Amino acid sequence: MATPRTVSFHTLGCKLNFSETSTIRRRFEDYGYTSVDWDQSSDIYVLNTCSVTEFADRKCRAEVRKVLRQSPEAKVIVIGCYAQLKPQEIAEIPGVDLVLGAAEKFNVQHYVDGLSKATDKGMIRAGAVTEVNSFEEAFSFGDRTRTFLKVQDGCDYKCTFCTIPQARGKSRSALINQVVDNASKIAEMGTKEIVLTGVNIGDFGLDDQGKRQETFYELLQALESVEGIERIRISSIEPNLCHNDIISFVASSSRIMPHFHMPLQSGSDKILSLMRRRYKRELYTERVAKIKELIPHCCIGVDVIVGFPGETEEDFKETQRYLTDLDISYLHVFTYSERANTLAEEMKGSVPMKVRKERNKKLRILSQKKKEHFYRQYIGTNRSVLLEEQVKEGRLSGFTDNYIKVDMPAYTDLINTVQKITIGPYQNNGSCKGQLLTAVV
């Protein structure tokens, strides 16, 4: 039987997953395959899954059904965090031929040659996550304006709600010279912005043996000198690892964007303790104050979880009051959902789902107000914007250095260029999700 020669990919989840999917796609192409879109007929479909999303199983099943309607004889391969956590469950989804765990996914192209269509249950190649020790380099490519560059993987933290350590293993990183080499390659491709990604990128610098060789601060210093990259953005960093030297360096940098995304998860010290977060609210307050002191125009995004076990109405109101008073720019609000094999799953004080959703909505409304307030501050000011896509004829959109989304008159030949603009009034579609707020130039 001849080796199939078309392959299609779909990614669920985070920026890190996107960087890895892109790298795996390139390896398939080096192996002789042609990549096609997910909604086209293909010989091989590779689904890269996420364990953080609330409906991982449902989404996985839906995508498998979709591709098999397009190509009934296609081979379907599932990889990613959900595949590591629930390989048996995924293998039993009708139509899944192969399930690969965290240690095996980067060699997926070597499994397909002898793969026969599953008639009962898919084949599983997923070892224990403790076997995942090496760091696999990855970066996304295809969106010519922005690239997600993986610098770190895994996590040594033991947050009670999180399955990522079980899905990705211990914290480990690339070497600084590897990251700089990849950044130089990305620059040669013409990409203007690099987003540094990982599970816990502030923990950058641990080798395969768990020994710290380098630091995230040193990585930022090295990347500052890479020619051809105009913008570097930090995807997310834990507040206890966002040290003052990092904040000071970003404040002085011409390339690292004034934009921090710091997970908070709760504004209640009681809930933070139950979550086993490595900081108290006081430290988070100090970090935000330092950022605003040194970079007043900085955009600050916050992750927060509502409905964690034991979160009373007063605990939630404490979080709500804290976030209302905090000088931040937007929220990413997550509704707590139970995860198997986590300590939180066994905790008392489960919050009814209806209450969780009500709390989520309240914080999403707050996020919209925060974003509007942030945008209003910069009406009439001059900022640089990386133009990324056409929104309609004669208008392009993009993000300013401090992460304000703008919509402006321009032609497509300006895509992937950095322009100086004056920010105009914002437009609001009335959504409380806070994603479609746009400044009009």
LINVEN-V957827 format. One line per field, one symbol per residue. burial: 1 if it has 16 or more other C-alpha atoms within 10 Angstrom, else 0. Layout:
burial = ???
//
This chain:
burial = 000101111111101111111111111110001111010011111111111100011001000110110010011111111111111101101111111111111101100100001100111111001001111111111001111111111110011111111111111111110011011101100011111111111111111100000111101110110001111111111110110001101110001111111111111110110110101110010011111101101111111111111110001101110110001111111111111001111000011000010011101111111111011001100011111111000011111111111111000000111100111101000001110011111
//
